[in-house]
């Protein structure tokens, strides 16, 4: 359903790429999760996959077509639920769903049935402005299903939901998988991913990973009486360490290295195996 290779993206006006060399594939009927902290690039990837961000580099194929060549029919086949729902606040839930329903040329679901599916059947004629965050998230999921999509993009789908409704929504997602739908979820909630995803991809910046997994000390190699010696110092407050200051003052220093982990070290720690 989705094949991505060499994906690279830089926001206009910025010099540093947000995404560099992203490769992954998602099979039909699979729930695939993107996990990572805020700012890691999860939502940027999703926006590229649904066609909002177009000036990317690399190859992005969705449902067998390069995304740059996708026409309006592409949007008839996908459903999207962003983390921050955006509805017409002065309209009721039913009025919102009927409005979005009218935008599709293909067959659509009945709004009343979708509201019942998400436990909002008693609030269909309530203005969205009176909805809580959790109710808006459930309405958001209903809207994503209205055009009977083959491919669902869900951004933090359980955000703002209490445990009971979060459990129900996760079951609805599993039900859609059972119907043959393909689902991509972006989240930083490990439990959500563990419970419903078939596969996950962890995304973070290399620097952040190396700092997080590395050791908080400095290795110093220096000469003492012509012999190469090694000393280690805590990185915190190293500038006020008498031992460190005396060493660099009294001995020829050959190397100083912080002990950050390599990407290979991190991969082995996370997966328990090497890439090769």
FIDOSE-725528 format. One record per residue (C-alpha): residue number from 1; residue in three letters; chain; x, y, z. Coordinates in nm, 2 decimals, padded with zeros to 4 digits. Example, Ala and Ser with C-alpha at 12.3 -4.5 7.8 and 13.67 -1.06 7.14 Angstrom:
BEGIN
<1 Ala A <01.23 -00.45 00.78>>
<2 Ser A <01.37 -00.11 00.71>>
//
This chain:
BEGIN
<1 Unk A <00.00 00.00 00.00>>
<2 Unk A <00.28 00.24 00.08>>
<3 Unk A <00.65 00.23 -00.03>>
<4 Unk A <00.89 00.50 00.07>>
<5 Unk A <01.26 00.52 -00.02>>
<6 Unk A <01.52 00.80 00.03>>
<7 Unk A <01.26 01.04 00.16>>
<8 Unk A <01.40 01.38 00.24>>
<9 Unk A <01.22 01.70 00.33>>
<10 Unk A <01.31 02.05 00.43>>
<11 Unk A <01.05 02.31 00.52>>
<12 Unk A <01.06 02.63 00.31>>
<13 Unk A <01.30 02.88 00.46>>
<14 Unk A <01.50 02.63 00.66>>
<15 Unk A <01.84 02.49 00.58>>
<16 Unk A <01.83 02.17 00.79>>
<17 Unk A <01.62 01.88 00.66>>
<18 Unk A <01.35 01.76 00.89>>
<19 Unk A <01.37 01.41 00.73>>
<20 Unk A <01.68 01.25 00.58>>
<21 Unk A <01.69 00.91 00.41>>
<22 Unk A <01.36 00.76 00.54>>
<23 Unk A <01.28 00.41 00.40>>
<24 Unk A <00.98 00.20 00.49>>
<25 Unk A <00.69 00.00 00.34>>
<26 Unk A <00.35 -00.08 00.47>>
<27 Unk A <00.15 -00.39 00.35>>
<28 Unk A <-00.22 -00.40 00.27>>
<29 Unk A <-00.43 -00.48 00.58>>
<30 Unk A <-00.15 -00.38 00.82>>
<31 Unk A <-00.16 -00.15 01.12>>
<32 Unk A <00.18 00.03 01.11>>
<33 Unk A <00.29 00.26 01.39>>
<34 Unk A <00.53 00.55 01.38>>
<35 Unk A <00.67 00.61 01.73>>
<36 Unk A <00.88 00.90 01.85>>
<37 Unk A <00.89 01.21 02.06>>
<38 Unk A <00.73 01.54 01.95>>
<39 Unk A <00.93 01.71 01.68>>
<40 Unk A <01.09 01.39 01.55>>
<41 Unk A <00.91 01.41 01.21>>
<42 Unk A <00.62 01.17 01.25>>
<43 Unk A <00.35 01.43 01.15>>
<44 Unk A <00.57 01.56 00.87>>
<45 Unk A <00.58 01.21 00.72>>
<46 Unk A <00.21 01.17 00.75>>
<47 Unk A <00.15 01.51 00.59>>
<48 Unk A <00.37 01.40 00.29>>
<49 Unk A <00.18 01.07 00.26>>
<50 Unk A <-00.16 01.25 00.24>>
<51 Unk A <-00.03 01.50 -00.01>>
<52 Unk A <-00.03 01.82 00.21>>
<53 Unk A <00.35 01.86 00.18>>
<54 Unk A <00.46 01.81 -00.18>>
<55 Unk A <00.81 01.94 -00.22>>
<56 Unk A <00.98 01.62 -00.10>>
<57 Unk A <01.28 01.44 -00.24>>
<58 Unk A <01.29 01.06 -00.29>>
<59 Unk A <01.02 00.81 -00.38>>
<60 Unk A <00.68 00.80 -00.22>>
<61 Unk A <00.43 00.55 -00.37>>
<62 Unk A <00.08 00.51 -00.22>>
<63 Unk A <-00.16 00.25 -00.35>>
<64 Unk A <00.07 00.19 -00.64>>
<65 Unk A <00.11 00.55 -00.76>>
<66 Unk A <00.38 00.80 -00.71>>
<67 Unk A <00.23 01.06 -00.48>>
<68 Unk A <00.33 01.35 -00.70>>
<69 Unk A <00.11 01.20 -00.97>>
<70 Unk A <-00.19 01.14 -00.76>>
<71 Unk A <-00.51 01.32 -00.86>>
<72 Unk A <-00.84 01.40 -00.68>>
<73 Unk A <-00.94 01.03 -00.68>>
<74 Unk A <-00.66 00.97 -00.43>>
<75 Unk A <-00.86 01.15 -00.16>>
<76 Unk A <-01.16 00.94 -00.22>>
<77 Unk A <-00.97 00.64 -00.09>>
<78 Unk A <-00.80 00.78 00.22>>
<79 Unk A <-00.93 00.88 00.56>>
<80 Unk A <-00.74 01.12 00.79>>
<81 Unk A <-00.78 01.21 01.15>>
<82 Unk A <-00.54 01.48 01.28>>
<83 Unk A <-00.44 01.51 01.64>>
<84 Unk A <-00.62 01.85 01.67>>
<85 Unk A <-00.97 01.81 01.52>>
<86 Unk A <-01.09 02.10 01.32>>
<87 Unk A <-01.47 02.13 01.28>>
<88 Unk A <-01.72 02.40 01.22>>
<89 Unk A <-01.79 02.49 01.58>>
<90 Unk A <-02.14 02.65 01.52>>
<91 Unk A <-02.26 02.34 01.34>>
<92 Unk A <-02.38 02.02 01.51>>
<93 Unk A <-02.20 01.70 01.47>>
<94 Unk A <-02.45 01.57 01.22>>
<95 Unk A <-02.43 01.89 01.02>>
<96 Unk A <-02.05 01.87 01.01>>
<97 Unk A <-02.05 01.51 00.90>>
<98 Unk A <-02.31 01.57 00.63>>
<99 Unk A <-02.11 01.87 00.50>>
<100 Unk A <-01.79 01.66 00.47>>
<101 Unk A <-02.00 01.37 00.32>>
<102 Unk A <-02.11 01.60 00.04>>
<103 Unk A <-01.75 01.66 -00.07>>
<104 Unk A <-01.71 01.30 -00.19>>
<105 Unk A <-01.82 01.15 -00.52>>
<106 Unk A <-01.80 00.79 -00.40>>
<107 Unk A <-02.03 00.61 -00.17>>
<108 Unk A <-02.03 00.73 00.19>>
<109 Unk A <-02.13 00.60 00.53>>
<110 Unk A <-02.45 00.72 00.71>>
<111 Unk A <-02.35 00.99 00.96>>
<112 Unk A <-02.59 00.85 01.23>>
<113 Unk A <-02.43 00.51 01.20>>
<114 Unk A <-02.08 00.66 01.25>>
<115 Unk A <-02.19 00.85 01.56>>
<116 Unk A <-02.34 00.54 01.70>>
<117 Unk A <-02.01 00.36 01.63>>
<118 Unk A <-01.82 00.60 01.84>>
<119 Unk A <-02.07 00.64 02.11>>
<120 Unk A <-02.19 00.99 02.01>>
<121 Unk A <-02.54 00.90 01.89>>
<122 Unk A <-02.70 01.11 02.17>>
<123 Unk A <-02.50 01.42 02.07>>
<124 Unk A <-02.56 01.43 01.70>>
<125 Unk A <-02.76 01.75 01.73>>
<126 Unk A <-02.53 01.91 01.98>>
<127 Unk A <-02.31 02.19 01.84>>
<128 Unk A <-01.94 02.09 01.83>>
<129 Unk A <-01.85 02.40 02.03>>
<130 Unk A <-02.01 02.22 02.33>>
<131 Unk A <-01.80 01.90 02.28>>
<132 Unk A <-01.52 01.81 02.51>>
<133 Unk A <-01.17 01.72 02.36>>
<134 Unk A <-01.25 01.35 02.39>>
<135 Unk A <-01.58 01.39 02.21>>
<136 Unk A <-01.41 01.58 01.93>>
<137 Unk A <-01.15 01.31 01.89>>
<138 Unk A <-01.43 01.05 01.86>>
<139 Unk A <-01.61 01.27 01.60>>
<140 Unk A <-01.28 01.31 01.43>>
<141 Unk A <-01.25 00.93 01.39>>
<142 Unk A <-01.61 00.92 01.26>>
<143 Unk A <-01.52 01.18 00.99>>
<144 Unk A <-01.22 00.98 00.88>>
<145 Unk A <-01.45 00.68 00.81>>
<146 Unk A <-01.72 00.87 00.62>>
<147 Unk A <-01.59 00.80 00.27>>
<148 Unk A <-01.52 00.43 00.34>>
<149 Unk A <-01.15 00.47 00.29>>
<150 Unk A <-00.91 00.18 00.21>>
<151 Unk A <-00.62 00.36 00.38>>
<152 Unk A <-00.65 00.54 00.72>>
<153 Unk A <-00.41 00.79 00.87>>
<154 Unk A <-00.45 00.85 01.24>>
<155 Unk A <-00.24 01.10 01.43>>
<156 Unk A <-00.24 01.04 01.81>>
<157 Unk A <-00.59 00.88 01.78>>
<158 Unk A <-00.63 00.82 02.16>>
<159 Unk A <-00.52 01.17 02.26>>
<160 Unk A <-00.77 01.33 02.51>>
<161 Unk A <-00.96 01.01 02.56>>
<162 Unk A <-01.04 00.86 02.90>>
<163 Unk A <-00.93 00.49 02.94>>
<164 Unk A <-01.27 00.35 02.86>>
<165 Unk A <-01.31 00.54 02.53>>
<166 Unk A <-00.95 00.49 02.44>>
<167 Unk A <-01.00 00.11 02.47>>
<168 Unk A <-01.32 00.13 02.26>>
<169 Unk A <-01.14 00.33 01.99>>
<170 Unk A <-00.85 00.09 01.97>>
<171 Unk A <-01.10 -00.19 01.92>>
<172 Unk A <-01.26 00.00 01.64>>
<173 Unk A <-00.92 00.04 01.48>>
<174 Unk A <-00.87 -00.34 01.51>>
<175 Unk A <-01.21 -00.39 01.36>>
<176 Unk A <-01.12 -00.18 01.06>>
<177 Unk A <-00.80 -00.39 01.01>>
<178 Unk A <-01.02 -00.71 01.02>>
<179 Unk A <-01.22 -00.55 00.73>>
<180 Unk A <-00.90 -00.53 00.53>>
<181 Unk A <-00.82 -00.16 00.58>>
<182 Unk A <-00.46 -00.04 00.60>>
<183 Unk A <-00.39 00.19 00.89>>
<184 Unk A <-00.09 00.42 00.97>>
<185 Unk A <-00.08 00.55 01.32>>
<186 Unk A <00.16 00.82 01.45>>
<187 Unk A <00.19 00.83 01.83>>
<188 Unk A <00.43 00.87 02.12>>
<189 Unk A <00.22 00.64 02.34>>
<190 Unk A <00.41 00.31 02.35>>
<191 Unk A <00.11 00.12 02.50>>
<192 Unk A <-00.12 00.21 02.22>>
<193 Unk A <00.13 00.10 01.96>>
<194 Unk A <00.21 -00.22 02.15>>
<195 Unk A <-00.16 -00.31 02.18>>
<196 Unk A <-00.27 -00.26 01.82>>
<197 Unk A <00.02 -00.23 01.58>>
<198 Unk A <00.15 -00.52 01.37>>
<199 Unk A <00.48 -00.34 01.31>>
<200 Unk A <00.63 -00.01 01.44>>
<201 Unk A <00.91 00.23 01.32>>
<202 Unk A <01.10 00.43 01.58>>
<203 Unk A <01.19 00.78 01.46>>
<204 Unk A <01.42 01.03 01.63>>
<205 Unk A <01.71 01.25 01.53>>
<206 Unk A <02.05 01.07 01.54>>
<207 Unk A <02.19 01.34 01.78>>
<208 Unk A <01.90 01.30 02.03>>
<209 Unk A <01.94 00.92 02.03>>
<210 Unk A <02.31 00.94 02.08>>
<211 Unk A <02.29 01.18 02.36>>
<212 Unk A <02.01 00.98 02.53>>
<213 Unk A <02.19 00.65 02.50>>
<214 Unk A <02.54 00.77 02.56>>
<215 Unk A <02.74 00.79 02.88>>
<216 Unk A <02.76 01.12 03.06>>
<217 Unk A <03.14 01.13 03.09>>
<218 Unk A <03.45 01.24 02.90>>
<219 Unk A <03.75 01.02 02.81>>
<220 Unk A <04.09 01.19 02.80>>
<221 Unk A <04.40 01.04 02.66>>
<222 Unk A <04.72 01.22 02.77>>
<223 Unk A <05.10 01.16 02.80>>
<224 Unk A <05.26 01.11 03.14>>
<225 Unk A <05.64 01.03 03.14>>
<226 Unk A <05.60 00.94 02.77>>
<227 Unk A <05.33 00.68 02.84>>
<228 Unk A <04.98 00.71 02.70>>
<229 Unk A <04.74 00.73 02.99>>
<230 Unk A <04.36 00.74 03.00>>
<231 Unk A <04.13 00.92 03.25>>
<232 Unk A <03.75 00.95 03.27>>
<233 Unk A <03.55 01.25 03.41>>
<234 Unk A <03.19 01.32 03.47>>
<235 Unk A <03.05 01.55 03.20>>
<236 Unk A <02.84 01.75 03.44>>
<237 Unk A <03.03 02.04 03.58>>
<238 Unk A <03.36 01.93 03.42>>
<239 Unk A <03.47 02.29 03.39>>
<240 Unk A <03.50 02.31 03.77>>
<241 Unk A <03.66 01.97 03.83>>
<242 Unk A <04.01 02.03 03.99>>
<243 Unk A <04.13 01.69 03.87>>
<244 Unk A <04.04 01.76 03.51>>
<245 Unk A <04.18 02.11 03.51>>
<246 Unk A <04.51 02.00 03.67>>
<247 Unk A <04.54 01.72 03.41>>
<248 Unk A <04.50 01.94 03.10>>
<249 Unk A <04.73 02.20 03.26>>
<250 Unk A <05.01 01.96 03.36>>
<251 Unk A <05.01 01.69 03.08>>
<252 Unk A <05.01 01.69 02.70>>
<253 Unk A <04.66 01.59 02.60>>
<254 Unk A <04.62 01.38 02.28>>
<255 Unk A <04.24 01.33 02.26>>
<256 Unk A <03.93 01.43 02.45>>
<257 Unk A <03.60 01.25 02.36>>
<258 Unk A <03.25 01.25 02.50>>
<259 Unk A <03.12 00.90 02.52>>
<260 Unk A <02.80 00.92 02.31>>
<261 Unk A <02.67 00.60 02.17>>
<262 Unk A <02.70 00.52 01.80>>
<263 Unk A <02.38 00.45 01.59>>
<264 Unk A <02.49 00.09 01.57>>
<265 Unk A <02.52 00.06 01.95>>
<266 Unk A <02.16 00.21 01.98>>
<267 Unk A <02.02 -00.03 01.72>>
<268 Unk A <02.17 -00.33 01.90>>
<269 Unk A <02.04 -00.21 02.23>>
<270 Unk A <01.68 -00.16 02.09>>
<271 Unk A <01.65 -00.47 01.87>>
<272 Unk A <01.91 -00.71 02.02>>
<273 Unk A <02.07 -00.77 01.68>>
<274 Unk A <02.30 -00.61 01.43>>
<275 Unk A <02.19 -00.47 01.09>>
<276 Unk A <02.42 -00.71 00.90>>
//
